[in-house]
Amino acid sequence: MNRKSLSPPGLYRICVLLPACVRWLAAAVSSKQRSSLALLFLIFSFPALAEVADMLPGIKPGVVGVGTFNPTGRPRANLQGTGFAVLDGRYVVSCAHIFTKPLDSEANETHAVFLGRDRQMMARVARLVATDKAHDLALLKIEGEPLPALKLGDSTRVREGWQLYFTGYPIGSVLGLNPSTHRAGLAAIIPSFTPVAAASQLNARTLRQASEPYEVFELDAVAYPGNSGSPVWHPETGEVLGVVNSVYIKGAKEAALSAPSGITYAIPVKYVHTLLEQALPKKP
């Protein structure tokens, strides 16, 4: 990947790209305290907002709903999370925890990805190719026409303080099949395991994380259960840098909807690269 493609987004980058005369004028105005910080923020934010708006048409077609499809069920479609197309457009990345429940084979239930707009939802049968339970990642394959694939970036070069975005279905199909995009500041890059206060709080998941810790992205953004599997992408390049994995919940599980904490975690995309390398045969 071009090393210049991941320049940090924000005011500094925009100022550097402005012509020298404009930068000089802005500095002069600021030095004389003739403009408020709010005015400067508005002036320099417009180009950044325009970039995100221009990038979205290339992101949204590659974002899909994921879940199960039961031809005799009511409802037949059960949208449980978000995924996004990769590689040739016939593979979809999402979260492994979405697919832990066994399928009802007697009812011909299948995994599925969901396409469409608003209430016009179309289900496409998907096959679960591989999972990485340690990093909560899943890889699906669909048949038929390929989807617009998103580009996978280099998450090892991500820095704290970057402004990123993620696109997905925050509360499933309640709002219709309309992907929502949220801004997410990268608040911290932290270990996946946080020591618990008491031994009674240990379980299989926390023990596994303690024995094999890895770094995750902490985002200062509000996400909901349906956002699991949403791609976290860079506003300048559209490259995916992470996968929304979980949210910090205050209190009971239901609080994720009624009182969201504003803290979200994402799995660095380097683990997606590893999953693809291990799951798919290499071409000769």
N, C-alpha and C positions, 0 to 999 in steps of 0.2 A: 504494500500500500504506500502511496506517496506520502512521505513524512510531512509534507507541507499541508496535507489535506485536513489535518486535525489541529489546526491553529485554534487556540482557546477562543470561544465565542464571547461576546460582551463588549463593553464600552471601550476597553483598551484596543481590541482588534479593529473596531470601527474607526477610532481616532487615527490609528496608524495608516489606514487605507485612505483617509481623506487627503485631498490635495494640501500641499504645504501652506498655501495662503489661507485656506479655510481653518486649518489647525491654528495658525498664528492669530487669526481673528478671534477664534474661540478662546484662546489663551488670554488675549488682551481683554476681552469682555469679562472673563472670569477673574482676572487679576484685579480689575477695578471694581469687582463686586457689583456689577450692574445687572447681573442675572441670577436668578435663584437656582438652586440645585434641581428643583423640579423642572424648570424650563430646559436646562441642559439635558436632563434625563429624557425629556420628550424629543428633543432635537436628535439625539444620538440613538434613540431606540427605534425610530421609524425604519431605518435600513434593516435592523435585525428582525423586526416583526415581518417585514416584507419577505425576507429570506425564508422564514418558517412557513409563511403562507404559500410561497412558491414551491417549497419542498413537499408540502402535504399531498398534493395530487400524485406524487410518485411514491408516497409511503402507504396511503390508505388502501389502494387496491391489493397490496400484498398482505394486509392484515385480515385475518379470518376469525370467526368464532369456532370453538372446538367443543366437542361433547359427544353425545351418543344419539343414535337414531333408532327408534323402534317402530316399525311399520304398523304395528297393532296397538301401540301405546296411546295414551291420552295425557299430555300431548305426545306426538310422535318424535318431535325434536326436543332435545334437552341440552341447551347451550350452557356449558359449565365454565368456560374460560376463554382465553384468547390464544391465538397462535399466529405465526407469520411464515410466509413462503421463503424458501432458500434454494440455492443451487439452481437446478433447471426449472424450478417452479412447481415441481411435483412432490416436493418434500416440505413438510411443515414442522417448525419447532414450537414446542410449548412446554408446560411444566408436567413433571411426572406425577405429582400428587393428584392431578385431575383424572388420571386413568387407573387409580388403584382399585376401584370397585369392579368386580367381575361382570362380564357381559352376560345377559340372559340369552343363551344360545337357542333355547326352545322358542323364544319369541323373535328370533332372527335379529336381535339387537346388534348393532355395529358401532364402532367408533366413527365419527363423522366430522367434517369441517363444514361450516355454514357460510354461504355467500349470499349476497343480495343487498337490498336497501329497504330501510324502514321495516314494514311487516311482510315484505316480499322476500321470504327466506327460502333458499335452495340448499338442500343437504347433499353432500358428496361423500360417499363411503371412503373411509380412510383405514389404513392398516397400520398398527403400531409396530414400527420397525425395531426400535431400540429405546431403552430408558437408561438414564444415569441417575439412580435414586440418591446417590451421595450428593449430587449437585442439583437434584430436583429438575432434571431436564428430560424431555421426551421428543422422539422423532417419529413423525407420521409420514406415510406415503399415500398419495391419492392417484387415481387413474383419470384418464381423459385429458382435457386441455390443461396446459400448465398455467399457473398463476404468475402474476408479476413478482419476481423474487426480489427480496431486499438484500443489500450488500452487507456482509459481515465485516466489521472493522477489527482493529487491534486494541483490545481492552487493556493491554499492559502499558499503554501510553496515556491512559486516562488520568486526569489530575483532579484532586479535590478543589472545589470551587467552580468547576465547569457548570454551565447551564445546559441541561439536556432536556429531551422530551420523550414521552412514551405515549403510544396509541393503542387503544384496546376497548373492551366492552366492560365498563366498571360494574354494572349490575345486570349482567347477562342481557337477555332480550327484552327486559322491562321497557327500555326506551326504544325498542326496535333495533334492527341491525344497523346501527349508526355508530361507527367507531369514534370515540372521544379522544382528544389529544390534550395532555397536561404537561406543563412545564415542571421540570424537576431539577433542583440544584443538587449537585453532588456534595452532600454535607460531609461525608467521611468515607474512607475505605477501611473497613474494620474486619476483624476475624469473625468467622461464622459462629464461633462458640463464645458465649458469655457465661462466666461462672455463675452457678445458681446459689441461692442463699442457703438452701438446705438440701440434704441428700434425698429427702422425699420428693424433690422436684426433678430428680434425674429420671430419664426414660431412655428408651432405645435410641431415639433420635439425638438427644443431647449427649449420650455416651459416644455415639458414632462421631459427632462433631468434635467432641473433646479429643478423640484419638486421631482424627484426621482433619484438623482445622484448615480452612482456606479463607481467603479474603472475599468479602462481598461489598457491594456498593450500598451505602445508606443515602437515601434520597429524601429531601425535604419536600415531599409531595403527598397529596391525598390520593390514595388508591383504594380500591374495593376488591372483594373476592373475585369478581369477574375479570379483573385486570391481570390475574395470574397468566403468565405467558406473553404479556405485552412486550413488544420490542422497545428498548430504550435506545434512542438514536440521537446522533449529532446533528444540530440544526444547519450546519453548513454543507455537510457531505451526504447526509441521510444514512450514513453507515450505522449499523446496529452495534452497540457497545455493551449491551446487557439485556437480561430478560427479567421482567418483574416476577418476583418469587413469593413475597409475603408482605404483610403489613404488621406494624406494631399495634397491638390491641390493648386498650386500657379496660380492664374488667372482663366481663363475659364475652363470648364469641360474637354475640349479637351487636356488641358495641362497635364492631367494624363498620356497620352501616349507620347506627344512630349517633355515634360520637367518634368519628375517625381521628386518629392521633396525628396525622400529617407526617408520619414516618413510614417510609416504604423501603424494602430491600430488593436488590436485583442481583442476579448471578452474572458475573463477567462473561462476556461472549467467548473468551478463550476456551471455556469449557464446552461451548457449542462446537467450536472447531475440533476439539478432541473427540467429541461424540460422533461427529460426521466422519472423521478419519477412522474410528474404530468400527463404526456400524456399516459403512459402505465399502464395497470392494474397490480397490484401486484399478484404474484402467491400465492395461499393458502398454 
